[in-house]
Amino acid sequence: MSGGLGLPNPADVVATEDLSVAYEGQRRLLSTGSPRPAVRGVSLRCARGETLGIVGESGAGKSSVGRALLGLVPVTGGAVTVEGRRFTSMSSGDRKWIRRRVQIVYQDPYSSLNPSMVAADIVGEVLRVNFGLKGNERRSRVRELFEQVGLSSYHLERYPYEFSGGQRQRIAIARALALEPSAIVCDEAVSALDVSTQAQIINLLEHLQDAIGVGYLMIAHDLAVVRHMSHRIAVMFAGRIVEEGPAERVYSQPAHPYTQELLAAVPIPDPVEQRRRRAARRKLLGTAATESAAIGSEQGCPFRGRCPYAMEVCSIEPPPWVAVDGGGASACHLDDRTAALS
Ligand code: SF4
């Protein structure tokens, strides 16, 4: 994870190392606009058969990390590793290879499914282009994939508009599986679905992982969504990872003040505890938020503008990575510096 924790593992299907991403600045009169950093120095990894949850609020850089793995966004520093192949830059041939090994499922499958093609052709086209499958061979593989994602042959000849949101997401998953990837980036893949459909898709993803050992990067702003299926969690704020660790530890004993804030926003059945958490959250949000400045700043802690515990040192020195009891680490000056890992 970020801060140099842990060594790359041969079992990793995808990893990033000190990854930075920046987008073109907005061009204005007499100015070309300077690049806008979205991700700063993020190191993470996901092993075969593992789910890494990446959580954080909108604009934290989660999706940029996921897309950088596929070469879809401008990487300005660091490296991406896919199945042991390390890339500091990517040729179009590299991107083509990566997109066979790493797939992405988006929040809105409707926009990525060709509305003029029936479901069987949407999936079949991937098999034709990538494996040269034709005729009966292709049809039978499409049926297999549909079965794997819980769709029947009745759905094969239907158009995207004839499906529900959950069914469309199943088609998107079938299309991703057609390439037999080692990892799938699920970018808010269940966020737009109702709770019971969310649960069905999460069950499907878990079942597929058990069956084929695919690794998932589960990107979500909603912690409840990733809690159930993640083995490990990375919490991002302002383009950086601020905490990581085993999912159970991060949820039960969040170490970083930002993770505590995120968890305070998750609805819980106890109204007294919920009021207490919301009051703590209001206190946090009441302090001036300056994430965009923090994202671009090299100095100090990115969360300092919102943190109720901020100290002078938080504006000057980047917080050290400190191991947390129960596993993982947090980047915060509050923790004992003698335990700093970097
Ligand atoms: Fe708050 Fe400082 Fe810790 Fe950042 S380093 S989370 S500002 S206490």
Boltz pocket constraint, residues with backbone or C-beta under 6 A from the ligand:
constraints:
  - pocket:
      binder: B
      contacts: [[A, 256], [A, 257], [A, 258], [A, 301], [A, 302], [A, 303], [A, 304], [A, 305], [A, 307], [A, 308], [A, 309], [A, 310], [A, 311], [A, 314], [A, 319], [A, 331], [A, 332], [A, 333], [A, 334]]
      max_distance: 6.0
